[in-house]
Amino acid sequence: MSRLPEVLAPAGNPAALEAAVLCGADAVYLGAGAFNARRGAENFTLEHLADTVRRCHIRGVRVYLTLNIVVREDEIPQFLADAEAACAAGVDAVIVQDAGAAALLRRCAPSLRLHGSTQMVVHNAEGAKMLEEMGFSRVVLARECSKEEIREIIRSTSLEVETFVHGALCMSVSGQCYMSAVLGQRSGNRGLCAQPCRLPCKAGNSEHALSLKDMSIIG
């Protein structure tokens, strides 16, 4: 496994993708279809995914497709069809949250690289080893991990280890919060989080007591 750092940027639409590529990202992750955790973003289409991947590969940029929501049983045929489209397009890996969906992909597309989503809440060496045994290539750690915890996980696994350096933190833990689902039937684990924790909620001197600051460890 390469120990060189990879700068990975989100690409929620073609403009963001172009910006990431031009600014020197080594890789991008993006959603296409209905199985990504940012279903409210502009995203991309499976129809044009192959062309998108080709354009990135010409610039030396890897493409990771997000298939990172919990998948219902009745959705499995479409999920596998989307995975087939990802393989045909030549994506470099897919990011998944659902362990059952990952098992299906290992059986149906054994050569497809799997990245364990941050929503799998892997926060220790035991979790990373479990993903390694399941055939994953990379673990995207829980955003709540400390530097010491990240270091210990890296020492304990042969997986590639990815960690966020900037972006929103979840009031609960990414992948474990049900607030949006309970209050508005919009599950974050289905890519539809309404972010109710960002709404005014007074406690003490805070007017937004549930709204965490974005993380920024770029320095």
C-alpha positions in Angstrom: 0.0 0.0 0.0 1.3 3.5 -0.9 1.9 5.7 2.1 1.9 8.9 0.0 -1.1 11.1 1.0 -4.0 11.4 -1.4 -5.9 14.7 -1.6 -9.5 13.7 -2.1 -12.2 16.2 -2.8 -16.0 16.0 -2.9 -17.7 16.8 -6.3 -21.4 17.5 -5.9 -21.8 18.7 -9.4 -19.8 19.2 -12.6 -18.6 22.7 -11.6 -17.2 21.3 -8.3 -15.6 18.5 -10.1 -13.9 20.8 -12.5 -12.7 23.0 -9.6 -11.3 20.0 -7.8 -9.4 18.7 -10.9 -8.0 22.1 -11.7 -6.9 22.7 -8.1 -4.8 19.6 -8.0 -7.0 16.9 -6.3 -5.6 13.4 -6.6 -9.1 11.9 -6.5 -12.7 12.9 -6.3 -15.8 11.2 -4.9 -19.2 11.8 -6.4 -22.8 10.5 -6.5 -24.8 9.2 -9.4 -28.2 7.7 -9.1 -30.3 7.2 -6.0 -27.9 5.4 -3.7 -25.7 8.2 -2.5 -25.8 10.0 0.9 -26.1 13.4 -0.7 -29.2 12.8 -2.8 -30.2 16.5 -2.5 -27.0 17.6 -4.4 -27.0 18.1 -8.1 -24.8 15.1 -8.6 -24.2 13.2 -11.8 -26.1 10.7 -14.0 -25.2 7.1 -14.6 -25.7 7.7 -18.3 -22.8 10.1 -18.4 -20.7 8.5 -15.7 -18.3 6.8 -18.1 -17.5 10.1 -19.8 -17.0 11.8 -16.4 -14.6 9.1 -15.3 -12.7 9.3 -18.7 -12.2 13.0 -18.3 -10.9 12.6 -14.8 -8.5 9.8 -15.7 -7.1 11.8 -18.6 -6.0 14.3 -15.9 -4.7 11.6 -13.6 -7.5 11.9 -11.2 -9.2 8.9 -9.6 -13.0 8.7 -9.2 -14.8 7.1 -6.3 -18.5 6.5 -6.6 -20.7 6.9 -3.5 -23.1 4.0 -3.0 -23.2 4.9 0.6 -26.8 4.6 2.0 -28.6 1.7 3.6 -30.2 -0.3 0.9 -33.7 -1.8 1.1 -34.3 -5.4 0.0 -36.6 -4.3 -2.8 -33.9 -2.0 -4.1 -31.2 -4.7 -4.5 -31.8 -5.2 -8.3 -31.4 -1.5 -9.0 -28.4 -1.2 -6.6 -26.6 -4.0 -8.5 -27.5 -2.4 -11.8 -25.9 0.9 -10.6 -22.8 -1.1 -9.5 -22.7 -2.7 -12.9 -22.7 0.8 -14.5 -19.9 1.8 -12.1 -17.8 -1.1 -13.2 -18.5 -0.4 -16.9 -17.6 3.3 -16.4 -14.2 2.3 -14.9 -14.6 4.0 -11.5 -11.6 3.3 -9.2 -13.7 2.3 -6.2 -17.1 2.6 -4.6 -17.8 3.9 -1.2 -20.4 1.9 0.8 -22.1 2.0 4.2 -24.3 -1.0 4.1 -22.5 -4.2 5.1 -25.0 -6.4 3.3 -24.6 -4.3 0.1 -20.8 -4.7 0.5 -21.2 -8.5 0.7 -23.3 -8.4 -2.5 -20.7 -6.4 -4.3 -17.9 -8.8 -3.2 -19.9 -11.7 -4.7 -21.1 -10.0 -7.9 -18.2 -7.7 -8.7 -15.1 -9.2 -6.9 -12.6 -6.9 -8.7 -14.4 -3.7 -7.6 -12.5 -1.9 -4.9 -14.6 -1.1 -1.8 -14.1 1.8 0.5 -15.9 1.7 3.9 -17.9 4.9 4.4 -17.4 7.1 7.4 -21.0 6.2 8.1 -19.8 2.7 9.1 -18.4 4.5 12.2 -15.1 2.7 12.3 -13.2 4.3 15.1 -10.8 1.7 16.3 -8.4 -1.1 15.1 -11.0 -3.8 15.6 -13.4 -2.1 13.2 -10.7 -1.7 10.6 -9.7 -5.3 10.9 -13.3 -6.4 10.4 -13.5 -4.4 7.1 -10.2 -5.9 6.1 -11.7 -9.4 6.6 -14.7 -8.4 4.6 -12.6 -7.5 1.5 -12.5 -3.8 1.8 -9.5 -1.9 0.3 -9.9 1.3 2.4 -11.6 2.5 5.6 -12.9 6.1 5.8 -12.7 6.7 9.5 -15.4 8.2 11.8 -14.9 11.9 11.8 -14.7 11.9 15.6 -11.4 10.0 15.8 -8.5 11.7 17.5 -5.1 11.9 16.0 -3.9 9.2 18.5 -6.8 6.9 17.5 -6.0 7.4 13.8 -2.3 6.6 14.4 -3.2 3.3 16.2 -5.6 2.2 13.4 -2.9 2.9 10.7 -0.5 0.7 12.7 -3.0 -2.1 13.0 -4.3 -2.6 9.5 -3.0 -3.0 5.9 -6.0 -1.1 4.7 -5.7 2.4 3.2 -6.9 4.8 5.8 -8.8 7.9 4.9 -9.8 10.7 7.2 -11.7 14.0 6.8 -9.8 17.2 7.3 -12.6 19.7 6.7 -16.4 19.7 6.7 -19.5 19.3 8.8 -19.6 17.2 12.0 -22.8 15.3 12.9 -24.5 16.2 16.2 -24.7 12.4 16.9 -22.2 10.3 15.1 -22.2 10.1 11.3 -24.4 7.1 10.3 -26.0 6.8 13.8 -28.2 9.9 14.0 -31.9 9.3 13.6 -33.1 12.9 14.5 -34.0 13.8 10.9 -35.8 10.4 10.4 -37.8 10.7 13.6 -38.8 14.4 13.2 -39.4 14.5 9.4 -39.2 11.0 8.0 -36.0 12.0 6.2 -33.3 9.6 7.1 -29.6 10.6 6.9 -28.8 7.0 6.3 -31.0 7.2 3.2 -29.2 10.3 1.9 -32.0 12.7 2.9 -30.9 14.3 6.2 -32.8 17.6 6.7 -30.2 18.7 9.3 -32.7 19.6 12.0 -29.7 20.0 14.4 -28.8 23.2 12.5 -32.2 24.8 13.5 -32.4 27.2 16.5 -32.3 25.3 19.8 -31.6 27.3 22.9 -29.6 26.0 25.8 -27.8 28.3 28.2 -26.1 31.0 26.1 -26.3 29.1 22.9 -29.0 29.8 20.3 -28.0 26.7 18.3 -27.1 24.3 20.9 -27.2 21.2 18.7 -25.3 22.8 15.8 -21.6 21.8 15.9 -18.9 23.9 14.3 -17.4 22.5 11.1 -14.2 20.5 11.6 -11.0 22.0 10.1 -7.7 20.2 10.8 -6.0 21.3 7.5 -3.3 23.0 9.5 
